[in-house]
Amino acid sequence: MSEIRKIVVIGSVNMDLVARAPRMPAPGETVLGENFVTIPGGKGANQATAAAKLARPGTEVHLVARVGEDDFGTRLLNSLAQYGVHTEKVIITEGVASGVAMIVVDKRGENSIIVAPGANAKLKLADIDAAEGLIATASVVVMQLEVPIPTITHAIAVCQRHGVFTILDPAPVPPKGLPRALYGVDLLTPNQSETNQLIGQEKRSAKRNRRPPDAKQAASQLLAHGCKTVILKLGAKGAMLIERHGTIRTARGFKVDVIDTTAAGDAFTGALAVARAEGMTFPEAMSFANAAGAACCQSFGAQPALPEREAVEKLLASR
């Protein structure tokens, strides 16, 4: 019997509370909305769900996280289980609400979001230690920054101690940038906006009215901080990989009819984790991840829109 491959995701679990309205309200104003939905989300849960939907038999996806002792927490756990994510390391936190994201979407598709972290803010170093046995056996560990940074820093150190491959999606970017220890991951996967924030280019460009650097220059600056490999998510343009020793690869995006871009980046990152667990090369992994991100854009919402393996392979075969 072949050995089980394990993908471990460490991160946030939220319930997205989404209201649509003709326009954003002004301060002190009430605007009548058109509809309201609750959709499971959170970058950690999204990426774990993406990986679980894409993984072949023989690969398990585990989530290390916290939810509140409330109705949302129960629903979030049930949703993860429905998609095949192992939740034994998701801790129900007494006396704390589950994380929520309150989202208003106007008729143009623009949105405003307020995130109340709730139980996500309680993810502790001890929770990582409790999952160390699982982490040590993982093919890859995926992290983001919607949980406390000291917890992620500790998780990276645990992975390094056991020689486990690490992927960090640096979102949201901390106001003061990434602590140096977080650049110690094997693979950093920012999008264009996050890249500009990480290298401080947004502030400099605003002050000097200068054009931001191209993707190659930006990735090179990130490598200088210590990470081994950077894959830049370039949206419809695809992705670019730059390794510390100078290798540069690009992968074209896929043209699809876009309905909603929510969670496309999470689909991309989840797909990279699956690709790593299955032993794909970096060029194969980038194409696979681009196809997953594009397929996600063809449906509405976060986790419900994350694609199954069949949809991704269909896009790959269309080339």
Helices and strands as residue ranges (DSSP letters): E 5-10, E 14-20, E 35-41, H 43-54, E 59-68, H 71-82, E 90-93, E 99-105, E 111-116, G 118-122, H 125-130, H 132-136, E 140-143, H 149-162, E 165-168, G 180-184, E 187-188, H 192-198, H 201-208, H 215-223, E 229-233, G 235-237, E 239-243, E 248-251, H 264-277, H 282-296, G 303-305, H 309-317
